[in-house]
Amino acid sequence: MKTKITRFSRRGIIFCSMLLLSALLWNCDTQDLEFIDPYEFVNDEFDNIPDLPEVVDEDPVIVEPEVGTVEQSAETQSLVNDILNAGSTGEISEESKAKLQNVENYSSQLSASVLEQAQTLTNADIADILDPTKELNADLEQLREALKNAPAEIRALLPKIQLTADFDDLPATTNTATASTTAFDPGNPLDFFMQTVSGPCADAAYDAYDEKLVTLSGQRDANFFVLESNYARRSSEADARLVERQNTQAERLETIRTQMIDATEDILAAAEEADSIGETEMAAQLRQLALLYAVDARGALNEWNTLVLELLQVRMTQEKAEALTIREAKTAEVTAQFTAAKVQADTLLQQSLNDCHNQGSGN
């Protein structure tokens, strides 16, 4: 039997075949897309935002303070040498005699008690006068105060405090370093975004944003930890340096105190030499000078030591202030880097949400 295919039936067969082929192709494409993340481009965009660099926080250079000293009088040393050498030369210079006459003129206004103590002065007395643990008697305490305003020709024969430019920092003792307690607050990153955007597209954008922000926040906080650790260490080191400098100053003070005792004993030795060559009046003048020298040396050492200890405290405060300044500057630097990266992430999130919204409720 012969089957006849009409034009109408041929068209039907072709149409059905096309429908079947289209269904097969659609099913294949759908299966392939199930394995593709349609929003992978969002993750890639956030990955392109640079990581924060590791903070560079170098230690500041520490310069030890120059604390000066208390110098012996060169004028008195010259005078003592002149007299001690008189036995060989047979003469005492007119300059030395003039210096001692100035001492006698100044001493004439002192109390009888002070003059008596001068003429009976011994090496043991000198050690006691220069011992800060022992109090001066009322007459010598009054003498110590009076010597501060002694005439220039007398001051030239007494010990002299030598200060350095570092002591110009002493007014800074009123300045204190205080640590900032303001914490960094990045705010809520989503407050300004369209909260109505939802769906898989928006979810992908939020997830990528949150992941990047967690990474950036971790890098920022790691840098903050380095800065805080360095600041704490530098502050502790400043405290330790203060203690070490104070101990060094105590040793330095004792060395200079011994030198002052020796210098004063040399004046007494010169008085004995003057007695031995018949210069009794000169010997009395030298004993007066020895008492003035010892009392003034005590005052000078105390004043200088007080200034040095104050300077050491100021230097410690300055070092802590510098550590704080470095920490705050570096913290601001890290915060600025984080803020710049966060702005990039915020902008990208907003763009992504806008794109999702334009696609139709985030789908």
C-alpha positions in Angstrom: 0.0 0.0 0.0 1.5 3.3 -0.9 1.3 6.1 1.7 0.8 9.6 0.3 2.2 12.6 2.3 0.4 15.7 1.6 1.8 19.2 1.8 -0.1 19.9 5.0 1.1 16.8 6.8 4.7 17.5 5.7 4.6 20.9 7.3 3.2 19.4 10.5 6.1 16.9 10.7 8.7 19.6 10.2 7.1 21.8 12.9 7.0 19.0 15.5 10.6 18.2 14.8 11.6 21.8 15.4 9.7 21.9 18.7 11.4 18.7 19.8 14.9 20.0 18.8 14.3 23.3 20.7 13.3 21.4 23.8 16.4 19.3 23.7 18.7 22.3 23.3 17.0 24.2 26.1 17.4 21.3 28.5 21.1 21.0 27.6 21.8 24.7 28.3 20.0 24.6 31.6 22.1 21.7 32.8 25.3 23.5 31.8 24.4 26.7 33.6 23.7 24.8 36.8 27.5 24.5 37.2 28.3 28.2 36.5 28.1 30.9 39.2 26.1 33.7 37.5 27.5 36.3 40.0 31.2 35.2 40.0 32.1 38.5 38.4 31.1 40.2 41.6 33.6 38.3 43.7 36.3 39.0 41.1 35.6 42.8 41.3 36.0 42.8 45.1 39.2 40.7 44.9 40.7 43.5 42.8 40.6 45.9 45.8 44.2 45.9 47.1 45.1 44.5 50.5 46.4 46.9 53.2 50.2 47.0 53.4 52.0 45.9 56.6 52.7 49.0 58.7 56.3 50.2 58.9 56.9 51.4 62.5 60.6 52.1 63.1 61.9 52.9 66.5 62.9 56.6 67.1 66.5 57.4 67.7 67.2 57.9 71.5 69.7 60.6 72.4 71.1 60.5 75.9 70.8 63.8 77.7 73.9 65.9 78.4 73.6 66.7 82.1 76.5 69.1 82.6 78.6 69.1 85.8 79.9 71.1 88.8 83.3 72.4 88.0 86.1 73.2 90.4 87.2 76.8 90.4 90.3 77.3 88.1 91.1 80.5 90.0 91.3 78.6 93.3 93.3 75.8 91.8 95.8 78.3 90.5 95.9 80.0 93.9 96.5 76.7 95.7 99.3 75.7 93.3 101.0 79.0 93.7 101.1 78.7 97.4 102.1 75.0 97.5 105.0 75.8 95.2 106.1 78.8 97.3 108.6 76.7 99.2 110.6 76.2 96.0 110.1 79.7 94.5 110.1 81.7 97.7 107.4 84.0 96.4 103.6 84.1 96.2 102.2 86.1 93.3 100.5 89.4 93.8 97.5 88.0 92.0 97.2 85.2 94.6 97.5 87.8 97.4 94.8 89.9 95.9 92.4 87.0 95.7 93.0 86.1 99.3 92.5 89.8 100.3 89.1 89.6 98.6 88.2 86.6 100.7 89.2 88.4 103.9 87.1 91.4 102.9 84.1 89.3 102.2 84.6 87.2 105.4 84.7 90.3 107.6 80.9 90.6 107.3 80.3 87.0 108.5 79.4 86.1 112.0 82.0 85.3 114.6 80.8 81.7 114.7 81.4 81.2 111.0 84.9 82.7 111.3 85.7 80.5 114.2 84.5 77.4 112.3 86.8 78.4 109.4 89.9 78.6 111.6 89.2 75.2 113.2 88.2 73.5 110.0 89.5 69.9 109.5 89.3 67.3 106.7 86.6 65.5 108.7 84.6 68.8 108.9 84.9 69.2 105.1 83.6 65.6 104.6 80.6 66.4 106.9 79.8 69.6 105.2 79.7 67.9 101.8 77.7 64.9 103.2 74.0 65.6 102.1 72.7 63.2 104.8 74.0 65.6 107.5 72.4 68.9 108.1 74.4 72.1 108.2 74.2 74.1 111.4 72.2 77.3 111.2 75.3 79.6 110.7 76.6 77.6 107.7 73.1 77.3 106.3 72.9 81.0 106.4 76.3 81.3 104.8 75.2 78.9 102.0 72.3 81.2 101.1 74.5 84.3 101.3 77.1 82.9 98.9 74.5 82.8 96.1 74.7 86.5 95.9 78.4 86.9 96.7 80.5 89.4 94.6 81.9 88.2 91.3 85.4 88.1 92.6 84.3 85.7 95.3 82.1 83.6 93.0 85.1 83.1 90.7 86.9 81.3 93.6 84.0 78.9 94.2 82.7 75.8 92.3 80.5 76.6 89.3 77.5 74.7 87.8 77.9 74.0 84.1 74.7 73.3 82.3 74.1 72.3 78.7 71.5 73.2 76.1 69.5 70.2 77.2 68.4 72.1 80.3 66.4 74.4 78.0 63.9 71.6 78.0 63.1 72.0 81.7 60.0 74.2 81.2 58.5 71.2 79.4 57.9 69.5 82.7 54.4 70.9 82.7 53.7 69.0 79.5 52.3 65.5 79.9 51.7 62.8 77.3 48.2 61.4 77.4 47.2 58.5 75.2 44.2 58.9 73.0 41.3 56.7 74.0 39.2 57.3 70.9 38.6 54.0 69.2 38.2 53.7 65.4 34.6 53.1 64.4 34.1 52.0 60.8 30.3 52.4 61.2 27.7 50.2 59.7 28.7 49.6 56.0 25.2 48.9 54.9 23.3 51.8 56.5 23.3 53.8 53.3 22.5 51.1 50.9 19.1 50.1 49.5 17.9 47.6 52.0 15.0 46.6 49.8 17.3 45.0 47.2 17.2 41.2 47.8 17.5 38.0 45.9 20.4 35.8 44.8 22.1 38.7 42.9 22.0 41.0 46.0 23.0 38.1 48.3 26.1 37.5 46.1 27.1 41.2 46.3 26.6 41.3 50.1 28.6 38.1 50.6 31.5 39.3 48.5 31.5 42.7 50.2 31.4 41.2 53.7 34.2 38.8 52.8 36.4 41.6 51.6 35.6 43.8 54.6 36.5 41.0 57.0 39.9 40.7 55.2 40.6 44.4 55.3 39.5 44.7 58.9 41.8 41.9 59.9 44.7 43.5 58.2 43.9 46.9 59.8 43.6 45.3 63.3 46.9 43.4 62.8 48.6 46.7 62.0 46.9 48.3 65.0 48.3 45.5 67.2 51.8 46.1 65.9 51.5 49.8 66.7 50.0 49.3 70.2 52.7 46.7 71.0 55.5 49.0 69.9 54.0 51.9 71.8 53.7 49.9 75.0 57.3 48.6 74.6 58.7 52.1 73.9 56.9 53.5 77.0 58.3 50.7 79.1 61.8 51.3 77.7 61.5 55.0 78.6 60.7 54.1 82.2 63.7 51.7 82.3 66.0 54.3 80.8 64.9 56.8 83.5 65.9 54.4 86.3 69.3 53.7 84.6 70.0 57.4 84.1 69.1 58.1 87.7 71.5 55.4 88.9 74.2 56.8 86.6 73.6 60.3 88.0 73.9 59.0 91.5 77.3 57.6 90.7 78.3 60.8 88.9 77.3 62.9 91.8 79.4 60.9 94.2 82.4 61.2 91.9 82.1 65.0 91.8 81.5 65.2 95.5 84.7 63.4 96.2 86.5 65.8 93.8 85.1 68.7 95.7 86.3 67.2 99.0 89.7 66.7 97.6 89.8 70.3 96.2 88.8 71.7 99.6 91.4 69.6 101.4 94.0 71.1 99.0 93.0 74.6 100.2 93.6 73.4 103.8 96.9 72.0 102.7 97.8 75.3 101.2 97.0 77.0 104.5 99.3 74.6 106.3 102.0 75.4 103.7 101.5 79.2 104.3 101.9 78.6 108.1 105.1 76.7 107.5 106.6 79.7 105.6 105.4 82.2 108.2 102.4 83.6 106.2 100.0 83.3 109.1 97.6 85.9 107.8 97.5 84.2 104.5 96.9 80.9 106.2 93.9 82.3 108.0 92.5 83.7 104.7 93.0 80.2 103.1 91.0 78.6 105.9 88.2 81.1 105.3 88.3 80.2 101.6 88.2 76.5 102.4 85.0 76.9 104.5 83.4 79.1 101.8 84.4 76.5 99.1 83.0 73.5 101.0 79.7 75.2 101.9 79.2 76.5 98.4 80.2 73.1 96.8 77.5 71.5 98.9 74.9 73.9 97.6 76.1 73.7 94.0 76.0 69.9 94.0 72.5 69.8 95.5 71.2 72.4 93.0 72.8 70.7 90.0 71.6 67.2 91.0 68.1 68.5 91.4 68.2 70.0 87.9 69.6 66.9 86.4 66.9 64.7 88.0 64.3 67.1 86.7 65.9 66.9 83.3 65.8 63.1 83.3 62.1 63.2 84.2 61.5 65.6 81.3 63.4 63.5 78.9 61.4 60.4 79.9 58.2 62.4 79.3 59.4 63.6 76.0 60.4 60.1 74.9 56.9 58.8 75.9 55.3 61.7 74.1 57.3 60.9 70.9 56.2 57.3 71.2 52.6 58.5 71.5 53.0 60.8 68.5 54.4 58.0 66.4 51.6 55.7 67.4 48.9 58.3 66.6 50.4 59.2 63.3 50.8 55.6 62.2 47.3 54.8 63.5 46.0 57.6 61.3 48.0 56.3 58.4 46.6 52.8 58.8 43.1 54.1 59.3 43.3 56.2 56.1 44.4 53.2 54.1 41.5 51.1 55.5 39.0 53.9 54.9 40.2 54.3 51.3 39.9 50.6 50.7 36.5 50.5 52.3 35.3 53.4 50.2 36.2 51.3 47.1 34.3 48.3 48.5 31.3 50.6 49.4 31.2 52.0 45.9 31.5 48.6 44.3 28.7 47.2 46.6 26.4 50.1 45.7 27.1 49.6 42.0 26.4 45.9 42.3 23.1 46.5 44.2 22.1 49.0 41.6 22.8 46.4 38.9 20.8 43.8 40.8 17.9 46.3 41.2 17.9 47.1 37.5 17.7 43.4 36.7 14.4 43.3 38.6 14.2 43.0 42.4 17.7 41.4 42.6 16.8 38.4 40.5 
